[in-house]
Amino acid sequence: MNILITAPYNEQGREQLKAQFGNVIYRCWKDHGQAYNEQELIELLQETEADGLIVELDQVTARVLNEVPALQCIGVCRGTPSNVDVQLATERGIPVFYTPARNAQAVAEMVVGSLITLLRNVIPSSQWLEAGEWTSGSLTAYLKFKGNELAGKKVGMVGFGAVAQRTAGILRSFPCDIQYYDPYVTSPDARDRKLSLEQLFAESDIVSIHLPVTAETKGLIDEQLLSRMKPESIFVNTARSAVVQHDALVRLLEQKKIRGAIIDVFDQEPPLPQDYELIRLSNVLAIPHLAGASHEVEDHHVQIMNRALKQWFIEGDHSVSTLYNKAILEGKTNDTTGISRL
């Protein structure tokens, strides 16, 4: 098998694939300067005569699949293969592997770190200090910026897939009480409470969003849900902007109906003027989509992808947990993915 890799892939991972499959061609999109466009990807696949493809950002469209009919598999180093025409791949019997949880630890650490940063007033107190405003009184800062501990908070997770569960695992040790909404998942920890969306927003001190964008979730977090939040609660979104109704969230924060928000994702990136309505609010900790941006994430996706390819092709075991289009095992072409996929 000739495997073309355009995703960031460490040398050890490439050598493992080479030993198992024969030939690996590495053309990382980072060296190219941007993701390969449709035509560039077609030309690259034809030039290398690849029958296996591992991507991160490149768009594997219907045209790509039609122009390169010899593909035996597609690997996508992302939490969901949203850049692949999964329906057509399924119809062709091409397995699509993905790497859920590759960034679970990175996002979990960012959520916890950001919550502490907001609760303890780290950024405004640091700005106050740098501005030279500590001019008198040894206890001025102590009184002005005293914050709250994370311990003892009720944290509500909307969506309870890999990222949410990893985050919950860290938060339990503070300790925090975990409650969640996910119609597809039941927590393996009996201490966690499964609630309706309405209950979760009303009863949580912190509401953290962990949803992919689907027809089911787009705009799901609306004004009716947001208005149920407690006055001292914190809203966190490190998942996808499209699942939250932007104007409703801005109004809630402008009117100081809740304590604040931590926002890592926006409707447009780079942000549009309407995004800055949210970013520049004094009670918002805005982060430029960095929750999943750790160097280790790339090592994680290599491990997950190599394990999947070995299990499928070398061991002949098709019960691969990271096979996205499981319908190919049943001769079905409908995609039935749910909330917990992220």
N, C-alpha and C positions, 0 to 999 in steps of 0.2 A: 504493500500500500504506500502511495505517495501522500504524505500529509502536509498540507500547506497551513502554516500558522501565521496569522496576522495579529493575534492577541499578544500582549506582553507575556513572555514565557521564559522562565529561568533556564539556565543551561542544563542543570541537573534534570529537569523535567523533559527537555528536548532530547537529552541523551537516553533517558528511559524509553521514550517513544521510538527512538531510532533503533534501540536494541530489540524492541518487540515487534516493530512494524516495517523496518527496513530503510525508509527514506523520509527525512523531515526537511522541509524547506521553510526557513524562518524569514519572514518579511514583516516585521512589526510595524504597525501603523504609526507608532511614535517616531520611528526613523523616517517614515514617509512624510511626517508633519501633520497628518490628519487621517481620518478614516478613509479607506479606499472607497471611491464612488462605484456605482454599479458597473460602469464600463471598465474601470481599472481592475476591479475584482474579477470580472469575466476574463480579461486579457491575462491576468496573473494566473488564474486557474488553468487556462488553456496552455499558457507557456510552460507551466510546471507539470502539466498532465496530472494534476492532483485528483485523487479520488476520495480524499478525506480533507476536511476543512475545519479549522479552529479559529474563530473570530472573537472579537469583543464588541466593536462598534460598527463594523462594516454591515451594510444593508444587503442581506441575502434574499433578494427579491425573486418574484416569479420569473423574471427575465434571466436572472443568474442561473436559476435551476433549469430553465429551458435551454440555455446556451451551453450548460455544462451537465449533461444528463448522466455522466458516469459517477457522480458523487455517491459514495456509499454511506457517509455519515457527516453530520454537522455538529460541531461543538461550539457552544456559546458561553464565554466566560463572563456571565452576568447572572443576576438573580432571577431574571425572566428573559427568554429569548425573543424579546419584542422587536428585534431587528431582523427576524427571519420569517419568511412566509411558511409558517408551521403547517397550515392547512395543505398546501401543495406538497410540502415535504412528506407529510403523512400519506397523502394519496399515492405518492411515488414509493412509499415504503422505506423512506430514509429516516433513520433514527436521529432525533435532535436531542443532544445532551446539553445540560446547562449546569450552573454551579450555584445553586441556592446555598445560602449561609456563607459564601466566600467572604462577605464583609460583615458577618454577624458580630464578631468581636469588636471590630472597628466602630460600628454604629452603636453597639451597646456601651462602649467606653465613652463615646461622644455624648450620648444621651445623659449618662450619669454625671460626667464631668461638667456638662453644660447646666444641668440642674443645680449642682453645687455652686457653680459660678453665679447663677441667677439668685439662688436662695441666699447666698452669703454676700451679695452686692460687690463681687470682686471687681467688675469692670468700672462701675462708677467710683468706687473708692480708690482704685488705681489711677483713674483719670484725675480725680481730686488731688491726689498726692503729687502726681507729675506736674500739675498746674501750679504747684506751690501754694495751695490754699490752706495747708496746715500751718497756720501762723501763730496759734496760741492754744494753750490747754492740752495737757498730755492725754486727756480722755476724750477730746473732741471727736476723733474718728470712731472711737469705741461707741460713743453715743449716737453718732450720725449714721453709721453704716451697719449697726448690729443686724444680723440676719437670722435665718432659721436653719435648723438641721434637717437633713433629708430623712433621718431615722423617724419611724413612726407614721410616715405618710402613706395614704392609700393611693396606689398607682394603678390607673386603669389603662389597659392595653387594648386598642382597637385593631383587631387582627392579631393572631397569636401564633404566627409562624416562627421560623428559625431565629430571626432577628429579635422579635419580641420575647421569645423564650430565653434567649441568651441574656438580654437586658434584665428580664425578671430574675434570672439566676443571680446576677450581681446585686440587684436591689434587695433581694431577700436578706442578704447578709448585713444590711445596715442596722436594724431590719426595717423593711417596708412590707405592707400588706399588698398582695397582687390580686387584682380583679381584671377580667378580660371579657371581650366580646369577639366571638368567632364561631359562625355556624358550622364550620368544617372541622374544628379541632377541639379536643378536650385536654386540658393541661394534665401532664403526668404527675403533677404535684397536687396532692389532695388538699393542701392548704389554700390553694387559689380558688377564687370565686368566679363562676361563669355567670355573667349578667346580661340583661338586655342592653341595647345601646342607651336607652333613656335612663336606666338605672346607673349605668357606668358614668355617664356625664354628670349626673346629679350627686353621686356618692363618692367621687374620686377627688383627691387633693391635686393630683397630677393626671392629665389625660395625654397619652402618647400614641400617635398614629403610626401604624405599621401595615399599611395596605398597598397593594399594587393598583394600577389604574385598569379597571374593567368596566363594562357596561353597568355592572352591579354597583360599583363603588364610586364612579365619577360623580362628584358633587354630593356624596353621601353625608358629609359633615356639614349640615346646614344651620341656619339661624335657630331653628327650633331646638336642635341638640345643644348648640353652643350656649344658648340662653339658660340652660339647666345648670351650668357650671357654678361652683361656689365662688364667692367674691375673692377669696384668697387662693384660688386654684391657678395652676399653670398649664398651658396648652403647649404640646410639643409635636412638631411635625418634621421628621427626618426621612419621610417615605416619599410621597408624591404630592405635589401642590394641587393637582386636579381633583383630588378626592375631597378637598375643602372648598366651600364657597367663599371666595376671597372677600367680597364686600361685607359679608356677615361677620367674618373674623375681624376685619378692620374696624367695623362699628363697635364690636364688643370691646376691643382694646382701646379705641379712642375714648370711649365712655367709661373706661376703667371699671368695667363690670367684672373683670378678673384681674389677678395680680400681674400676669404677664404671659409672654409666649416665647418659645425657642423655635425658630424657623430656619431650616436648612435647605428648603426647596422652594422654588418660585415658578410662577406661571410661564415665565420666559427667562432663559439664561443665555446671555447676560440679561439682567432685569430690565423690564420696561418701566415707564413712569408709574404705572399703577402698582407695580411691585414695590416701588420705593415708598408708596403710601404706608405699606406695612413695615418695611425695613427701617424706616426712620422714626418710628414711634418710640417714645422713651421707655416704654415697658416691654420692648421686644429685643431679645438677643438674636441677632440675625447672623447667620453663618453662610458663606458662599459655597454651598453644596459640598461640604468636606466630611460629612459623617462617615462615609465609606472609603475615604481617601487615606489609606495607610499603605506603606510599602509592603507590609505583610499580606495584604489582600491578594496581591498577585501570586504570592507563593501558595496561598490557600486555594486559589482557583486551579492552579497547576495540579495540585494533589488530588482535588476532586475530579478533574477531567481525566487525568491519567488512570485513576482508579476505575472510572466508568468505562473507558475504552478497553482496558485490560479485561474487565469482567465480561463485557459484551463480545469482544472479538477473540481474545485469547482463551478465556475460560468457557466461552459459549453459554454464559449465564445471562439470560435476558431479563432477569428480575432486578434491573439496575434502578436504584431509587432516584437517580438523577436523569433518567430518561423522561423528557418533557412530554413527548407525544406518545403516551402509552397506548393510544388507540391503535397503533400499528401492530400491537401484539394481539389485538382482537379483530383486526380487519375493519375497524371503525375509523371514520374521518372526522368525527365531531370532537372539538376541543372542550373539555369539561373542567378546566382549571378553575380554582376557587381562591378565596381571600388569602388563605394561608400560604400561597405560593411564594410570597415575597421573602 
